[in-house]
Amino acid sequence: MPRTILVAYASKHGSTRETAEAIGGMLRDEGLWVETNEAAAVTSVFGYDGVVLGGSLYAGRWHGDSRAFLKRHGKQLESVPLAIFAMGPKSSSEDDLAGARKQLDQNLKKFPDVHPFSIAIFGGVIDPTKLHFPFSKLPATDARDWDAIRRWAEEVACAVEVRTAAVA
């Protein structure tokens, strides 16, 4: 029977949701059953063989709904494989990704009992039409590296299969 994975996300302008939905599709391609839902709407992680949680980074803070998800489900997540991703850097350069990773790590320090088996940072999206002045004057960019996202989703699928098989 295929493993069931929850892909939960917190998105301010939609690009993290799009990425989470794409990751869900990639996990399905790997033979997993996937449910994708907004992090704020998830009432329980019971019954899932793994959880992927994504959130956007803004000014060094991970989306509040992602942090609330960890607070709300932290105890249950101790026994469920958890993978985390964040989006936000304006480019996919090593420096931007490393800086965003430091920001995410700072946010995750507030959850010492949460131990994700994988953490990834992906470039973000700037859509000036969805932003208020002065940010509405920024150039439009999409720094998501879809090949890196696919590789990460494949690694997550493999790890969930291995981790849940070891428990069974």
Secondary structure, DSSP 8 states (H G I E B T S, - for coil): ---EEEEEEE-SSSHHHHHHHHHHHHHHHTT-EEEEEEGGG----TT-SEEEEEEEEETTEE-HHHHHHHHHHHHHHTTS-EEEEEE--SS--HHHHHHHHHHHHHHHTT-TT---SEEEEE--EE-GGGS-TTGGGS--EE---HHHHHHHHHHHHHHHHHHHHHH-
